[in-house]
Amino acid sequence: MQDELRHVRLQLEYLKPQLVLEQNNINATVVVFGSARFLSPEQAEQQLEQVQQHYTAEPDNPNAISALQRAQRDLRNSQYYVASQTFSRLVTAHSCQHPGSALMIISGGGPGIMEAANRGAMDANGKSIGLNIVLPKEQNPNPYITPEFCFQFHYFAIRKMHFLQRARALVAFPGGFGTLDELFETLTLIQTRKAERVPVILYDKAFWQKLINFDMLSEEGLISPQDLELIQYVDTPEQAWQIIYDFYQLGATTA
């Protein structure tokens, strides 16, 4: 762990996933980002049931009221978990049926949207990749990652390279700092032509337009009007998959 050996650690951390993915002929992925904090509907419903019991016992307790509101919010937001799972199942089902135009789901390997993405791939009897990261609050790999494609990273920079090196599309569900970090890095690389243009899809148009005023950046001359065309909004998993399907003309490829 000496500073003098950091360059060796960086090289090894890049090389291991690179060799494994090359050996398995994986060269086209769909990256799925989003909050690690979203719960599955099953988890959210169980949590709400427990919280409601405490609230019923102490309906005037401010902590019980806050906990109930959070649990209700978590149940509402579990729709994103379901959407990520459904989207990944669609992508993986196509890939299993059409190996010549296969796209493998790749996630950050943790819980929430990441777990849902890997779970959707498993639902379709396919494989998926998880790029897990060592964090102060331990993030364990979710159980739906294909074991041989479960990688553990220490350096965010190397992890980012593997996210985008084979990416044929990026789908960003609502998320926090990490999601925004990956989104803006991808947009910057495409804008500056350091990376080829791929579909960048934002799930839930109302959420993203409330969060970020991209039009204002264009109006103020901070980005070009054409840069707005790098982003596409969707409100269903089917719409997200259709954009990717049409962009690569997968119907023509597999006919």
C-alpha positions as CSV (number, residue, x, y, z in Angstrom):
1,M,0.0,0.0,0.0
2,Q,3.0,2.3,-0.3
3,D,2.6,5.4,-2.5
4,E,5.5,4.3,-4.6
5,L,3.6,1.3,-5.7
6,R,0.3,3.0,-6.6
7,H,1.1,2.8,-10.3
8,V,1.4,-1.0,-10.0
9,R,-1.9,-1.2,-8.2
10,L,-3.6,0.9,-10.8
11,Q,-2.2,-1.3,-13.6
12,L,-3.3,-4.5,-11.9
13,E,-6.8,-3.2,-11.1
14,Y,-7.3,-2.3,-14.8
15,L,-5.7,-5.5,-16.1
16,K,-7.7,-8.1,-14.2
17,P,-11.2,-7.2,-15.5
18,Q,-9.7,-6.4,-18.9
19,L,-8.3,-9.9,-19.3
20,V,-11.4,-11.6,-18.0
21,L,-13.8,-9.6,-20.3
22,E,-11.5,-10.1,-23.3
23,Q,-11.2,-13.8,-22.7
24,N,-15.0,-14.1,-22.7
25,N,-15.4,-11.9,-25.8
26,I,-17.4,-9.3,-24.1
27,N,-17.1,-6.1,-26.1
28,A,-20.6,-4.4,-26.0
29,T,-22.3,-3.4,-22.7
30,V,-25.2,-1.3,-21.6
31,V,-24.4,0.6,-18.4
32,V,-27.1,1.1,-15.8
33,F,-26.7,3.8,-13.2
34,G,-29.0,4.9,-10.4
35,S,-29.4,5.2,-6.7
36,A,-28.1,2.5,-4.4
37,R,-30.8,3.5,-1.9
38,F,-33.9,2.4,-3.7
39,L,-35.5,-0.7,-2.3
40,S,-37.2,-3.6,-4.1
41,P,-41.0,-3.5,-3.7
42,E,-40.7,-6.5,-1.4
43,Q,-38.3,-4.8,0.9
44,A,-40.2,-1.5,0.8
45,E,-43.5,-3.2,1.6
46,Q,-42.0,-5.1,4.5
47,Q,-40.4,-1.9,5.8
48,L,-43.7,0.0,5.6
49,E,-45.5,-2.7,7.4
50,Q,-43.0,-2.6,10.3
51,V,-43.1,1.2,10.5
52,Q,-46.9,1.3,10.4
53,Q,-47.0,-0.9,13.5
54,H,-44.8,1.6,15.4
55,Y,-46.9,4.5,14.1
56,T,-50.1,2.8,15.2
57,A,-48.7,2.4,18.7
58,E,-47.4,6.0,18.9
59,P,-49.3,8.1,16.3
60,D,-48.2,11.4,17.9
61,N,-44.5,10.5,18.1
62,P,-42.6,12.8,15.6
63,N,-40.0,10.1,15.0
64,A,-42.8,7.6,14.1
65,I,-44.4,10.1,11.8
66,S,-41.1,10.8,10.0
67,A,-40.4,7.1,9.7
68,L,-43.8,6.5,8.2
69,Q,-43.2,9.3,5.6
70,R,-39.8,7.9,4.7
71,A,-41.3,4.4,4.3
72,Q,-44.1,5.6,2.1
73,R,-41.5,7.5,0.0
74,D,-39.4,4.3,-0.3
75,L,-42.3,2.3,-1.4
76,R,-43.2,4.9,-4.1
77,N,-39.6,5.0,-5.3
78,S,-39.4,1.2,-5.6
79,Q,-41.0,1.7,-9.0
80,Y,-37.5,2.6,-10.2
81,Y,-36.1,-0.7,-9.0
82,V,-38.8,-2.5,-11.0
83,A,-38.1,-0.4,-14.0
84,S,-34.4,-1.1,-13.9
85,Q,-35.1,-4.8,-13.5
86,T,-37.5,-4.8,-16.4
87,F,-35.2,-2.9,-18.7
88,S,-32.3,-5.2,-18.0
89,R,-34.5,-8.2,-18.6
90,L,-35.5,-6.8,-22.0
91,V,-31.9,-6.2,-23.0
92,T,-30.7,-9.6,-21.8
93,A,-33.6,-11.5,-23.4
94,H,-32.7,-10.0,-26.8
95,S,-29.0,-10.8,-26.3
96,C,-29.7,-14.4,-25.4
97,Q,-31.8,-14.8,-28.5
98,H,-29.4,-12.9,-30.8
99,P,-25.8,-13.5,-29.8
100,G,-24.6,-11.6,-32.9
101,S,-25.9,-8.4,-31.5
102,A,-25.6,-9.2,-27.8
103,L,-25.4,-6.4,-25.2
104,M,-24.4,-7.3,-21.7
105,I,-25.8,-5.4,-18.7
106,I,-23.1,-3.8,-16.5
107,S,-23.8,-2.1,-13.1
108,G,-21.9,-0.7,-10.2
109,G,-22.4,-4.0,-8.4
110,G,-24.2,-2.7,-5.3
111,P,-27.8,-2.5,-4.1
112,G,-30.7,-0.5,-5.4
113,I,-30.8,0.2,-9.1
114,M,-27.6,-1.7,-9.6
115,E,-29.0,-4.8,-7.9
116,A,-32.2,-4.5,-10.0
117,A,-30.2,-4.4,-13.2
118,N,-28.2,-7.5,-12.4
119,R,-31.4,-9.2,-11.2
120,G,-33.2,-8.4,-14.5
121,A,-30.4,-10.1,-16.4
122,M,-30.6,-13.1,-14.2
123,D,-34.4,-13.2,-14.7
124,A,-33.8,-13.6,-18.5
125,N,-31.3,-16.4,-17.8
126,G,-28.4,-14.3,-19.0
127,K,-25.2,-13.0,-17.5
128,S,-24.3,-9.5,-16.3
129,I,-21.3,-7.6,-14.9
130,G,-20.9,-5.9,-11.6
131,L,-18.1,-3.4,-10.9
132,N,-18.1,-3.1,-7.1
133,I,-16.2,-0.4,-5.3
134,V,-14.6,-0.5,-1.8
135,L,-16.2,2.3,0.3
136,P,-15.9,3.4,3.9
137,K,-19.4,2.0,4.5
138,E,-18.9,-1.4,3.0
139,Q,-20.8,-2.0,-0.2
140,N,-21.1,-5.7,-0.8
141,P,-21.7,-7.1,-4.3
142,N,-25.3,-7.9,-4.9
143,P,-26.2,-11.6,-5.3
144,Y,-27.4,-11.3,-8.9
145,I,-24.1,-10.6,-10.5
146,T,-22.6,-13.4,-12.6
147,P,-19.9,-14.6,-10.3
148,E,-17.1,-14.7,-12.9
149,F,-17.9,-11.1,-13.8
150,C,-18.0,-9.7,-10.3
151,F,-15.0,-7.3,-9.9
152,Q,-13.9,-5.3,-6.8
153,F,-12.3,-1.9,-7.3
154,H,-10.4,0.5,-5.0
155,Y,-9.9,3.3,-7.5
156,F,-12.9,5.1,-8.9
157,A,-10.9,6.2,-12.0
158,I,-10.2,2.6,-13.1
159,R,-13.8,1.5,-12.5
160,K,-15.0,4.4,-14.6
161,M,-12.8,3.3,-17.5
162,H,-14.3,-0.2,-17.4
163,F,-17.8,1.3,-17.3
164,L,-17.3,3.2,-20.5
165,Q,-14.7,1.3,-22.5
166,R,-17.3,-1.1,-23.9
167,A,-20.4,0.9,-23.4
168,R,-23.0,1.0,-26.2
169,A,-25.5,2.9,-24.2
170,L,-26.0,4.4,-20.7
171,V,-29.3,4.5,-18.9
172,A,-29.4,6.7,-15.8
173,F,-32.2,6.2,-13.3
174,P,-32.8,8.8,-10.5
175,G,-29.8,8.9,-8.2
176,G,-27.5,11.0,-6.1
177,F,-23.9,12.3,-6.5
178,G,-22.5,9.0,-7.9
179,T,-25.1,8.9,-10.6
180,L,-24.6,12.5,-11.5
181,D,-20.9,12.0,-11.6
182,E,-21.1,9.2,-14.1
183,L,-23.7,11.0,-16.2
184,F,-21.8,14.2,-16.5
185,E,-18.5,12.4,-17.2
186,T,-20.1,10.4,-20.0
187,L,-21.7,13.5,-21.5
188,T,-18.4,15.4,-21.3
189,L,-16.5,12.6,-23.0
190,I,-19.0,12.4,-25.8
191,Q,-19.3,16.2,-26.1
192,T,-15.5,16.5,-26.4
193,R,-15.3,13.5,-28.8
194,K,-13.1,11.6,-26.4
195,A,-15.7,8.9,-26.7
196,E,-18.0,7.8,-29.5
197,R,-21.6,8.9,-29.3
198,V,-23.9,6.4,-27.7
199,P,-27.5,6.7,-26.4
200,V,-27.5,8.5,-23.1
201,I,-31.0,7.8,-21.7
202,L,-32.5,9.5,-18.6
203,Y,-35.3,7.6,-17.0
204,D,-38.3,9.6,-15.7
205,K,-38.3,12.9,-17.6
206,A,-40.1,14.8,-14.8
207,F,-37.4,13.9,-12.3
208,W,-34.5,14.9,-14.4
209,Q,-36.0,18.1,-15.7
210,K,-36.8,19.1,-12.1
211,L,-33.3,18.3,-11.1
212,I,-31.2,19.8,-13.9
213,N,-32.1,22.6,-16.2
214,F,-30.1,21.6,-19.3
215,D,-32.0,24.2,-21.4
216,M,-30.6,27.0,-19.3
217,L,-27.1,25.9,-20.0
218,S,-27.8,26.2,-23.7
219,E,-29.6,29.5,-23.3
220,E,-26.6,31.0,-21.4
221,G,-24.2,29.7,-24.0
222,L,-22.5,27.3,-21.7
223,I,-23.2,24.4,-24.0
224,S,-24.2,24.2,-27.6
225,P,-27.8,23.7,-28.6
226,Q,-26.7,20.5,-30.3
227,D,-25.4,19.2,-27.0
228,L,-29.0,18.8,-25.8
229,E,-29.4,16.2,-28.5
230,L,-27.0,13.9,-26.6
231,I,-29.7,13.3,-24.0
232,Q,-33.0,11.4,-24.4
233,Y,-35.7,11.0,-21.9
234,V,-37.9,8.0,-21.3
235,D,-40.7,7.0,-18.9
236,T,-40.9,3.3,-19.4
237,P,-38.3,0.5,-19.7
238,E,-39.7,-0.4,-23.1
239,Q,-39.0,3.1,-24.4
240,A,-35.4,2.9,-23.2
241,W,-34.8,-0.4,-24.9
242,Q,-36.5,0.8,-28.1
243,I,-34.1,3.8,-28.4
244,I,-31.1,1.4,-28.1
245,Y,-32.7,-1.1,-30.5
246,D,-33.3,1.6,-33.1
247,F,-29.9,3.3,-32.7
248,Y,-28.1,0.2,-33.6
249,Q,-30.7,-1.1,-36.0
250,L,-30.7,-4.4,-34.2
251,G,-33.8,-5.5,-36.1
252,A,-32.0,-5.3,-39.3
253,T,-28.9,-6.9,-37.8
254,T,-30.7,-9.9,-36.6
255,A,-33.3,-10.4,-39.4
